């Protein structure tokens, strides 16, 4: 069997595996959401492609200069849309196939993923505008290079994503890589002149004859690096190498005063410190919160009132949205034990609620200096902190009733993602749009100050009544407990 036949067989097996999965119906809903988001994404890309084309003034290489910004954005978006192909290779590692062949096939498939070709929504409108003013063949050349740069970026993402899963500090190396083209700004003054020189240099390089072979060479090089690392870490994970023994076990005696809720607070905190899946997700989310908080607080890039409010909400909501979207997923590993005593689950829900409310202090503290400089007001910070802590947590905790897929605690490379059903998708849309609707209606009717006060009152109302609605969630979970337990059992790794 040659590589092409193996590739076709693996693609066929993946599709059969999806159909036979116990979560096949949920996958359908996930695909509907993906198609909707993809359509919205393409619309935005067409718009920005036309804007860049109009600003290019007949220079086809302008798109290559714009890639300095597009590639980092693409890298961050892949954390949402793309996982490492190694996670699909686990069932084939012990089969009589060349140990690298499966990894190679999945890496090649990442080159032809639908997400990569979504970027044509930007490149094609740009090319249409430049066809006549910039030269037909030069424009086609830049179009090909732009798409190849996206493919190269997909391989760079896979490389760093694999390493970030092992140590989040690798995210710093990724940031350094994308900041490297801007290194000359350290020596060129004024900065605007330096940016102009860098842009001109990449515009010229974009149409140079050597650009295409250089990009192809880089794709091949990163491909073989990925081939090595993907197999190495998948094999380590499957072989279950012994973890390092803990030198010190923290007791967190402070939480003893809270009784059973305090015990679950200890579990939640220790899980985020020790378990690979939760720890990497926790660190990455907090790094992103710190990054975006600093970005809007200490730069003028988002001084527009609408964008300022949007990113302020995002800073407070990001950690809860990424961590609680799979609420009860990690507990699916030991859900049977939680069901042995009455109201264990209720105490667990209370512990999770207060834990994620306390996390909101992190963006609040980071953004506090911006209050003293006059960029924000304390009322704004309190409004978003209370809205997320109360209203958004009320909405997102409803997922605890419907989530029934186990989230592996230690698998990071070969762990499979969870998919949503229709009810979960509805709740997730409510999480994204409810705050924006409240803010928009308030801005148009009573003004921002009154809206912030209303957000504080609304959020505090949900926080103070949390015992009531958490018990309601607990009662509804108990009515579905057998269905949920069956789902947790079926999806354990």
C-alpha positions as CSV (number, residue, x, y, z in Angstrom):
1,X,0.0,0.0,0.0
2,X,1.5,3.3,-1.1
3,X,1.1,6.7,0.7
4,X,-1.8,7.9,-1.5
5,X,-3.8,4.7,-0.8
6,X,-3.0,4.9,2.9
7,X,-4.2,8.5,2.9
8,X,-7.5,7.6,1.2
9,X,-8.0,4.7,3.7
10,X,-7.3,6.9,6.7
11,X,-9.8,9.6,5.4
12,X,-12.4,6.9,5.0
13,X,-11.7,5.5,8.5
14,X,-12.1,9.0,10.0
15,X,-15.5,9.5,8.4
16,X,-16.7,6.1,9.5
17,X,-15.4,6.7,13.0
18,X,-17.4,10.0,13.2
19,X,-20.5,8.2,12.1
20,X,-20.1,5.4,14.6
21,X,-19.3,7.7,17.5
22,X,-21.8,7.9,20.3
23,X,-21.8,11.7,19.8
24,X,-22.6,11.6,16.1
25,X,-25.8,13.6,16.5
26,X,-23.9,16.2,18.5
27,X,-21.3,16.4,15.8
28,X,-24.0,17.4,13.3
29,X,-24.9,20.4,15.5
30,X,-21.2,21.3,15.8
31,X,-20.9,21.2,12.0
32,X,-23.9,23.6,11.6
33,X,-22.3,26.0,14.0
34,X,-18.9,25.7,12.1
35,X,-20.6,26.4,8.7
36,X,-22.4,29.4,10.1
37,X,-19.2,30.8,11.6
38,X,-17.3,30.0,8.4
39,X,-19.8,32.0,6.4
40,X,-19.5,35.0,8.7
41,X,-15.7,34.7,8.6
42,X,-15.7,34.7,4.8
43,X,-17.8,37.8,4.7
44,X,-15.3,39.6,6.9
45,X,-12.4,38.3,4.8
46,X,-14.0,39.6,1.5
47,X,-14.5,43.0,3.1
48,X,-10.9,43.3,4.3
49,X,-9.5,41.8,1.0
50,X,-11.3,44.6,-0.8
51,X,-10.0,47.2,1.6
52,X,-6.4,46.0,1.2
53,X,-6.8,45.9,-2.5
54,X,-8.1,49.4,-2.7
55,X,-5.2,50.6,-0.5
56,X,-2.5,48.7,-2.6
57,X,-2.4,51.4,-5.3
58,X,-1.4,48.9,-8.0
59,X,1.3,47.1,-5.9
60,X,0.6,43.3,-5.9
61,X,3.2,42.8,-3.1
62,X,1.0,44.8,-0.6
63,X,-0.7,41.6,0.5
64,X,2.6,40.0,1.5
65,X,3.3,43.1,3.7
66,X,-0.2,42.6,5.2
67,X,0.7,39.0,6.0
68,X,2.8,40.4,8.8
69,X,-0.4,41.1,10.6
70,X,-2.6,38.3,9.1
71,X,-0.3,35.4,10.1
72,X,-0.3,36.2,13.9
73,X,-4.1,36.5,13.7
74,X,-4.4,33.3,11.8
75,X,-2.1,31.6,14.5
76,X,-4.5,32.7,17.3
77,X,-7.6,31.6,15.4
78,X,-6.2,28.1,14.9
79,X,-6.4,27.6,18.7
80,X,-10.2,27.7,18.2
81,X,-10.6,25.9,14.9
82,X,-7.6,23.5,14.6
83,X,-6.2,20.7,16.8
84,X,-3.1,18.7,16.3
85,X,-3.5,15.8,13.7
86,X,-1.6,13.5,16.1
87,X,-4.8,13.1,18.2
88,X,-6.3,11.2,15.3
89,X,-3.2,8.9,14.9
90,X,-3.5,7.1,18.2
91,X,-5.5,4.0,17.0
92,X,-2.9,3.4,14.2
93,X,0.3,3.6,16.2
94,X,0.5,-0.2,17.0
95,X,-0.6,-1.3,13.6
96,X,1.9,-2.8,11.1
97,X,2.3,0.5,9.3
98,X,5.5,2.6,9.1
99,X,5.6,4.5,12.4
100,X,5.8,7.8,10.6
101,X,3.4,7.1,7.7
102,X,0.2,7.8,9.7
103,X,1.6,11.1,11.1
104,X,2.7,12.1,7.6
105,X,-0.7,11.5,6.1
106,X,-2.4,13.5,8.8
107,X,0.1,16.3,8.4
108,X,-0.5,16.4,4.7
109,X,-4.2,16.5,5.3
110,X,-3.7,19.6,7.5
111,X,-2.3,21.3,4.3
112,X,-5.6,20.8,2.5
113,X,-7.9,21.6,5.4
114,X,-10.9,23.7,4.6
115,X,-9.9,26.4,7.1
116,X,-6.7,27.1,5.0
117,X,-8.8,27.8,1.9
118,X,-11.2,30.1,3.7
119,X,-8.5,32.7,3.4
120,X,-9.1,32.7,-0.3
121,X,-12.1,34.9,0.7
122,X,-9.5,37.6,1.3
123,X,-7.0,36.8,-1.4
124,X,-9.3,36.5,-4.4
125,X,-11.1,39.9,-4.0
126,X,-7.7,41.5,-3.5
127,X,-6.4,39.8,-6.7
128,X,-9.5,40.8,-8.7
129,X,-8.9,44.5,-7.8
130,X,-5.2,44.2,-8.7
131,X,-5.5,42.1,-11.9
132,X,-5.5,45.1,-14.2
133,X,-3.6,47.8,-12.3
134,X,-0.9,45.5,-10.8
135,X,-0.3,43.0,-13.7
136,X,-2.0,39.7,-14.2
137,X,0.9,37.3,-13.7
138,X,2.4,39.3,-10.8
139,X,-1.0,39.2,-9.0
140,X,-1.4,35.4,-9.6
141,X,2.1,34.9,-8.2
142,X,1.3,36.9,-5.0
143,X,-2.0,34.9,-4.7
144,X,-0.2,31.6,-4.7
145,X,2.5,32.8,-2.3
146,X,-0.2,34.2,0.1
147,X,-2.0,30.8,0.2
148,X,1.3,29.0,0.7
149,X,2.1,31.3,3.6
150,X,-1.2,30.3,5.3
151,X,-0.2,26.6,4.8
152,X,3.2,27.3,6.2
153,X,1.5,29.0,9.2
154,X,-0.6,25.9,9.7
155,X,2.6,23.9,10.1
156,X,4.1,26.5,12.4
157,X,1.0,26.4,14.5
158,X,1.1,22.6,14.8
159,X,4.7,22.8,15.9
160,X,4.1,25.4,18.6
161,X,0.8,23.9,19.7
162,X,2.5,20.6,20.4
163,X,5.1,22.3,22.5
164,X,2.7,24.6,24.2
165,X,0.7,21.6,25.3
166,X,3.8,20.5,27.2
167,X,4.8,23.9,28.5
168,X,2.8,27.1,28.0
169,X,6.1,29.1,28.1
170,X,6.5,28.1,24.4
171,X,3.8,30.7,23.7
172,X,6.5,33.3,24.4
173,X,8.7,31.8,21.6
174,X,5.7,31.9,19.2
175,X,5.2,35.6,20.0
176,X,8.9,36.2,19.5
177,X,8.8,34.5,16.1
178,X,5.9,36.7,14.8
179,X,7.5,39.8,16.3
180,X,10.8,39.1,14.5
181,X,10.0,41.0,11.3
182,X,9.5,44.1,13.4
183,X,12.9,43.9,15.1
184,X,14.4,46.7,13.0
185,X,12.0,49.1,14.7
186,X,14.3,48.9,17.7
187,X,17.0,50.8,15.6
188,X,14.9,52.9,13.3
189,X,13.4,56.2,14.4
190,X,10.8,57.5,14.1
191,X,8.7,54.3,14.3
192,X,6.4,55.3,11.5
193,X,9.3,55.6,9.1
194,X,10.5,52.1,10.3
195,X,7.1,50.5,9.7
196,X,7.1,52.1,6.2
197,X,10.5,50.7,5.4
198,X,9.6,47.2,6.6
199,X,6.3,47.3,4.6
200,X,8.2,48.4,1.4
201,X,10.8,45.6,1.9
202,X,8.1,42.9,2.1
203,X,6.2,44.4,-0.8
204,X,9.3,44.0,-2.9
205,X,10.0,40.5,-1.6
206,X,6.5,39.4,-2.4
207,X,7.0,39.7,-6.1
208,X,10.7,38.5,-6.2
209,X,11.5,35.2,-8.0
210,X,13.1,33.6,-5.0
211,X,10.0,34.0,-2.7
212,X,8.1,31.0,-4.0
213,X,11.0,28.4,-3.7
214,X,11.8,29.9,-0.2
215,X,8.3,29.4,1.1
216,X,8.1,25.9,-0.4
217,X,11.5,25.1,1.3
218,X,10.2,26.4,4.6
219,X,7.0,24.3,4.3
220,X,9.1,21.1,3.7
221,X,11.4,21.9,6.6
222,X,8.7,22.6,9.1
223,X,6.8,19.5,7.9
224,X,9.7,17.2,8.7
225,X,10.2,18.9,12.1
226,X,6.5,18.3,12.9
227,X,6.8,14.7,11.7
228,X,9.4,14.1,14.3
229,X,7.8,15.9,17.2
230,X,4.2,14.7,16.6
231,X,5.3,11.1,16.7
232,X,7.6,11.5,19.7
233,X,5.0,13.1,21.9
234,X,2.1,10.8,20.8
235,X,4.3,7.8,21.5
236,X,5.2,9.2,24.9
237,X,1.6,9.8,25.8
238,X,0.4,6.3,24.7
239,X,3.2,4.6,26.5
240,X,2.1,6.3,29.7
241,X,5.6,7.3,30.9
242,X,5.8,7.7,34.7
243,X,5.0,11.3,35.8
244,X,7.4,13.0,38.2
245,X,6.6,12.6,41.8
246,X,5.3,15.6,43.6
247,X,7.8,17.0,46.0
248,X,5.3,19.0,48.0
249,X,1.6,18.6,48.5
250,X,-0.3,21.7,49.3
251,X,-3.1,21.3,51.8
252,X,-5.0,24.6,51.2
253,X,-6.2,24.5,54.8
254,X,-7.8,28.0,54.3
255,X,-10.7,26.3,52.5
256,X,-11.5,24.0,55.5
257,X,-13.7,26.6,56.9
258,X,-16.1,26.3,54.0
259,X,-16.9,22.6,54.7
260,X,-17.8,20.4,51.7
261,X,-17.7,23.3,49.3
262,X,-14.2,24.1,50.5
263,X,-13.1,20.5,49.7
264,X,-14.4,20.9,46.2
265,X,-12.6,24.3,46.0
266,X,-9.4,22.4,46.8
267,X,-10.1,19.9,44.1
268,X,-10.8,22.6,41.5
269,X,-7.6,24.5,42.4
270,X,-5.4,21.4,42.5
271,X,-6.9,20.2,39.1
272,X,-5.9,23.5,37.5
273,X,-2.4,23.1,39.0
274,X,-1.7,19.4,38.3
275,X,-3.8,18.0,35.5
276,X,-2.3,18.5,32.1
277,X,-5.4,19.3,30.2
278,X,-6.8,21.8,32.7
279,X,-3.4,23.3,33.6
280,X,-2.6,24.1,30.0
281,X,-6.0,25.5,29.3
282,X,-5.9,27.6,32.5
283,X,-2.4,29.1,31.8
284,X,-3.2,29.8,28.2
285,X,-6.5,31.5,29.1
286,X,-4.9,33.6,31.8
287,X,-2.0,34.6,29.4
288,X,-4.6,35.7,26.8
289,X,-6.6,37.6,29.4
290,X,-3.4,39.4,30.6
291,X,-2.4,40.1,26.9
292,X,-5.7,41.6,25.8
293,X,-6.2,43.5,29.1
294,X,-2.8,45.1,28.7
295,X,-3.5,45.7,25.0
296,X,-6.6,47.7,25.5
297,X,-5.4,49.4,28.7
298,X,-2.0,50.6,27.6
299,X,-2.3,51.2,23.9
300,X,-4.5,53.3,21.7
301,X,-5.4,50.5,19.3
302,X,-8.9,50.1,20.7
303,X,-9.9,53.6,21.8
304,X,-13.2,53.4,19.9
305,X,-16.0,53.2,22.6
306,X,-17.6,50.2,20.9
307,X,-14.4,48.2,20.6
308,X,-13.2,49.3,24.1
309,X,-16.4,47.9,25.6
310,X,-16.2,44.7,23.5
311,X,-12.6,43.9,24.5
312,X,-13.3,44.8,28.1
313,X,-16.1,42.2,28.2
314,X,-13.8,39.7,26.4
315,X,-11.1,40.2,29.0
316,X,-13.4,39.4,31.9
317,X,-15.3,36.6,30.1
318,X,-12.5,34.7,28.3
319,X,-11.4,32.4,31.1
320,X,-14.9,31.4,32.0
321,X,-15.9,30.8,28.4
322,X,-12.9,28.6,27.6
323,X,-12.9,26.6,30.9
324,X,-16.6,26.3,31.7
325,X,-17.8,25.6,28.2
326,X,-17.1,21.9,29.0
327,X,-18.3,22.1,32.6
328,X,-18.6,18.7,34.3
329,X,-16.4,17.3,31.6
330,X,-13.4,16.6,33.9
331,X,-15.8,15.3,36.6
332,X,-17.0,12.7,34.0
333,X,-13.8,10.7,34.9
334,X,-15.2,10.0,38.4
335,X,-18.9,10.9,38.1
336,X,-19.9,7.6,39.7
337,X,-18.2,8.6,43.0
338,X,-19.9,12.0,43.0
339,X,-23.3,10.4,42.8
340,X,-22.7,8.3,46.0
341,X,-23.8,11.0,48.4
342,X,-26.7,13.4,48.3
343,X,-26.0,16.9,47.1
344,X,-22.3,16.3,46.3
345,X,-23.0,17.7,42.9
346,X,-24.6,20.8,44.4
347,X,-21.5,21.5,46.5
348,X,-19.3,21.0,43.5
349,X,-21.4,23.5,41.5
350,X,-21.1,26.1,44.3
351,X,-17.3,25.6,44.5
352,X,-17.0,26.1,40.7
353,X,-19.1,29.2,40.8
354,X,-17.1,30.9,43.5
355,X,-13.8,29.7,42.0
356,X,-14.5,31.3,38.6
357,X,-15.9,34.4,40.3
358,X,-12.6,34.9,42.2
359,X,-10.7,34.5,38.9
360,X,-12.3,37.7,37.7
361,X,-10.0,39.6,40.1
362,X,-7.1,39.0,37.7
363,X,-8.3,41.2,34.7
364,X,-9.7,43.7,37.3
365,X,-6.2,44.2,38.8
366,X,-4.5,44.3,35.4
367,X,-6.9,46.9,34.2
368,X,-6.9,49.0,37.4
369,X,-3.9,51.2,36.4
370,X,-5.8,52.2,33.2
371,X,-8.5,53.6,35.6
372,X,-6.0,56.0,37.1
373,X,-4.9,57.2,33.7
374,X,-8.6,57.9,32.8
375,X,-9.0,55.3,30.0
376,X,-11.7,53.5,32.0
377,X,-13.8,54.1,35.1
378,X,-14.2,52.0,38.1
379,X,-17.9,51.8,37.3
380,X,-17.0,50.1,33.9
381,X,-14.8,47.6,35.6
382,X,-17.3,46.7,38.2
383,X,-20.1,46.5,35.7
384,X,-18.3,43.9,33.5
385,X,-17.0,42.0,36.5
386,X,-20.4,41.6,38.1
387,X,-22.1,41.0,34.7
388,X,-19.7,38.1,33.9
389,X,-19.7,36.8,37.5
390,X,-23.5,36.8,37.8
391,X,-25.4,36.9,34.5
392,X,-22.9,35.1,32.2
393,X,-22.1,32.4,34.8
394,X,-25.8,31.8,35.3
395,X,-26.1,31.2,31.5
396,X,-23.0,29.1,31.1
397,X,-23.7,26.9,34.2
398,X,-26.8,25.7,32.4
399,X,-24.5,23.6,30.3
400,X,-23.9,21.4,33.4
401,X,-27.3,19.9,32.8
402,X,-26.6,18.9,29.2
403,X,-22.8,18.2,29.1
404,X,-22.2,14.4,29.1
405,X,-18.8,13.9,27.6
406,X,-15.7,13.1,29.6
407,X,-12.8,15.5,29.3
408,X,-9.4,13.6,29.7
409,X,-7.4,15.0,32.5
410,X,-3.9,14.1,31.3
411,X,-4.1,13.6,27.5
412,X,-3.1,16.7,25.6
413,X,-1.9,15.4,22.2
414,X,-4.1,12.4,21.6
415,X,-7.2,13.6,23.5
416,X,-10.3,14.1,21.4
417,X,-12.4,17.3,21.5
418,X,-16.0,17.4,22.6
419,X,-18.9,18.4,20.4
420,X,-22.1,20.2,21.2
421,X,-25.7,19.4,20.7
422,X,-28.5,21.9,19.8
423,X,-29.3,23.0,23.4
424,X,-25.6,23.6,24.2
425,X,-25.1,25.7,21.0
426,X,-28.1,27.8,22.0
427,X,-26.6,28.4,25.4
428,X,-23.3,29.3,23.9
429,X,-24.8,31.8,21.5
430,X,-26.7,33.4,24.5
431,X,-23.3,33.7,26.3
432,X,-21.8,35.5,23.3
433,X,-24.7,37.8,22.4
434,X,-26.6,38.5,25.7
435,X,-24.1,41.1,27.1
436,X,-23.8,42.8,23.7
437,X,-27.6,43.1,23.5
438,X,-27.8,44.6,27.0
439,X,-25.0,47.1,26.3
440,X,-26.4,48.1,22.9
441,X,-30.0,48.6,24.1
442,X,-28.7,50.6,27.1
443,X,-26.4,52.8,25.0
444,X,-29.3,53.7,22.6
445,X,-31.9,54.3,25.3
446,X,-30.5,55.5,28.7
447,X,-26.8,56.1,28.0
448,X,-23.7,54.2,29.1
449,X,-23.5,55.3,32.7
450,X,-27.0,54.1,33.5
451,X,-26.3,50.9,31.6
452,X,-23.2,50.2,33.7
453,X,-25.3,50.7,36.8
454,X,-27.9,48.3,35.5
455,X,-25.2,45.8,34.7
456,X,-23.9,46.0,38.2
457,X,-27.3,45.5,39.7
458,X,-28.2,42.6,37.3
459,X,-24.9,40.8,38.0
460,X,-25.1,41.3,41.7
461,X,-28.7,40.0,41.6
462,X,-27.6,36.7,40.0
463,X,-24.6,36.4,42.4
464,X,-26.7,36.9,45.5
465,X,-29.3,34.4,44.3
466,X,-26.7,31.9,43.1
467,X,-27.9,29.3,45.8
468,X,-31.4,29.3,44.2
469,X,-30.4,28.9,40.6
470,X,-27.6,26.4,41.3
471,X,-30.0,24.2,43.2
472,X,-32.4,24.4,40.2
473,X,-29.5,23.3,37.9
474,X,-28.7,20.5,40.4
475,X,-32.3,19.2,40.4
476,X,-32.5,19.2,36.6
477,X,-29.2,17.3,36.5
478,X,-30.5,14.7,38.8
479,X,-33.5,14.1,36.5
480,X,-31.0,13.4,33.6
481,X,-28.4,11.7,35.7
482,X,-28.7,8.2,34.1
483,X,-28.5,9.6,30.6
484,X,-25.5,11.8,31.5
485,X,-23.7,9.0,33.3
486,X,-24.1,6.8,30.3
487,X,-22.7,9.5,28.1
488,X,-19.7,10.0,30.4
489,X,-19.0,6.3,30.4
490,X,-19.2,6.1,26.6
491,X,-16.8,8.9,26.0
492,X,-14.0,8.1,28.5
493,X,-10.6,7.6,26.9
